[in-house]
Amino acid sequence: MNKTTKANRGFTLTELLMTLSIASILLTLGIPSMGTYVSNSSSKQAFSRLQMDLIVARNKAIARGETVRITPAVGGFSQGWTVQAYSGDPLVAGDVLRQRDALDDRVSIDSDEFTYLTPIGFTASGQLETSGTLAITASGCTGNNARNISLMASGQIAFSEVACL
């Protein structure tokens, strides 16, 4: 009579070590590209938020017939910004239309023209109080994932993709 034995179930130590080796190689190759993906995504997200707020500010200025300003935080746009209406007296702030918090640490929004003391302002006719540019970049981004925003005196807003530094 032939006795049948129950088959062993599970993995051998060699199989387990080979699987762990392959997994560690794949992770080592994949993690750097994941960081680039996150940086590119952060840059695009910051651009989308600012783009939306610029369009809203101009539209609100025209619709309400009053000046609307986008004022960066004291530390700059990377620390957040406020979209606020100014009715009547251009020095007296009115309704806060939008409030943005600080961006991801990788992202920076730079401008020589627009600061806490000289915010982006749209008049009741939709024109800008001051023209200028904003540059949005993220550390570790690749390709054409940085953005420039040009604000013209007429109120026109031009967006362009530029190469990451």
C-alpha positions as a printed Julia matrix, in Angstrom:
165×3 Matrix{Float64}:
   0.0     0.0     0.0
   1.3     3.4    -0.99
   0.82    6.23    1.5
   0.23    9.66    0.03
   1.73   12.54    1.89
   0.23   15.94    2.2
   2.02   18.53    0.01
   3.92   21.24    1.85
   2.35   24.62    1.5
   4.12   27.97    1.63
   7.28   29.5     0.25
  10.84   28.42    0.62
  13.36   30.85    2.05
  14.99   31.16   -1.38
  11.71   32.13   -3.05
  10.99   34.7    -0.37
  14.47   36.27   -0.67
  14.2    36.46   -4.47
  10.8    38.17   -4.22
  12.11   40.71   -1.7
  15.16   41.41   -3.9
  13.03   42.08   -6.97
  10.63   44.28   -4.97
  13.49   46.36   -3.54
  14.99   46.88   -7.02
  11.62   48.04   -8.39
  11.12   50.44   -5.47
  14.61   51.84   -5.88
  13.87   52.59   -9.53
  10.35   53.91   -8.95
  10.74   56.26   -5.98
  12.78   58.99   -7.76
  10.23   59.23  -10.57
   7.45   59.44   -7.98
   9.13   62.51   -6.46
   9.27   64.15   -9.9
   5.6    63.34  -10.46
   4.65   64.94   -7.13
   6.7    68.09   -7.91
   5.15   68.44  -11.35
   1.7    67.91   -9.9
   2.27   70.49   -7.14
   3.33   73.08   -9.72
   0.24   72.44  -11.84
  -2.05   72.61   -8.82
  -0.63   75.96   -7.67
  -0.98   77.32  -11.21
  -4.61   76.16  -11.43
  -5.52   77.82   -8.13
  -3.91   81.13   -9.02
  -5.32   81.04  -12.56
  -8.83   80.47  -11.2
  -8.48   83.25   -8.62
  -7.2    85.73  -11.23
 -10.19   85.03  -13.46
 -12.63   85.23  -10.53
 -11.08   88.5    -9.29
 -11.41   90.16  -12.69
 -14.97   88.91  -13.19
 -16.01   90.02   -9.69
 -14.47   93.46  -10.21
 -16.52   93.97  -13.38
 -19.73   92.42  -11.98
 -19.6    94.36   -8.7
 -18.31   97.57  -10.22
 -15.5    97.87   -7.69
 -11.8    97.15   -7.3
 -10.85   93.57   -6.42
  -7.31   92.77   -5.28
  -5.33   89.58   -4.83
  -2.98   90.24   -1.94
  -0.22   87.75   -1.17
   0.61   86.87    2.42
   3.46   88.8     4.01
   5.87   86.0     2.99
   4.72   86.08   -0.65
   2.25   84.12   -2.77
   3.79   80.8    -1.69
   2.47   81.53    1.81
  -1.08   82.04    0.49
  -3.2    84.94   -0.72
  -6.53   86.71   -0.27
  -8.99   87.86   -2.94
 -10.79   90.87   -1.53
 -13.21   93.52   -2.81
 -12.62   97.23   -2.15
 -15.82   99.25   -2.43
 -15.69  103.02   -2.61
 -12.45  103.95   -0.88
  -9.62  101.97   -2.54
  -7.76  101.87    0.77
 -10.6   100.32    2.79
 -10.94   96.57    2.32
 -14.38   95.05    1.92
 -15.61   91.49    1.46
 -13.13   88.62    1.4
 -14.09   86.66   -1.7
 -11.48   83.89   -1.41
  -8.72   82.91    0.98
  -5.87   80.57    0.0
  -3.53   78.88    2.44
   0.19   78.28    2.01
   1.21   76.08   -0.9
   3.25   72.9    -0.86
   6.83   73.55    0.33
   8.18   72.55   -3.09
   6.28   75.32   -4.92
   7.28   78.96   -5.22
   5.43   81.84   -6.86
   7.69   84.79   -7.54
   7.04   88.27   -8.86
   9.07   91.46   -8.97
   5.95   93.59   -9.35
   3.4    92.06   -6.97
   3.97   91.93   -3.21
   2.02   92.33   -0.02
   2.33   96.12   -0.39
   1.57   96.14   -4.14
  -1.1    93.47   -4.75
  -2.68   92.46   -8.04
  -5.66   94.78   -8.48
  -8.48   94.73  -11.03
 -10.52   97.93  -11.43
 -14.28   98.08  -11.99
 -13.63   98.09  -15.75
 -11.51   94.9   -15.51
  -8.2    96.63  -16.1
  -5.17   96.06  -13.92
  -3.85   98.68  -11.53
  -0.3    97.48  -12.3
   0.91   95.09  -14.98
   3.48   92.42  -14.21
   4.37   88.74  -14.27
   4.27   85.78  -11.91
   6.54   82.74  -12.18
   5.42   79.42  -10.7
   8.07   76.77  -10.18
   8.53   73.65   -8.08
  11.79   72.16   -6.89
  12.41   68.85   -8.61
  10.03   69.42  -11.5
  11.0    68.35  -15.02
   9.96   69.23  -18.55
   7.71   72.19  -19.24
   5.89   72.08  -15.92
   6.78   75.56  -14.66
   4.36   78.36  -15.54
   4.51   82.08  -16.25
   1.5    84.35  -15.91
   1.64   87.72  -17.63
  -0.84   90.34  -16.45
  -1.32   93.2   -18.91
  -2.66   96.67  -18.07
  -5.77   95.99  -20.19
  -6.71   93.18  -17.8
  -5.75   90.46  -20.23
  -4.08   87.45  -18.6
  -1.65   85.3   -20.61
  -0.51   81.89  -19.39
   2.54   80.03  -20.69
   4.4    76.81  -19.92
   8.14   77.13  -19.45
  10.95   74.69  -18.79
  11.7    73.83  -15.17
  14.97   75.16  -13.84
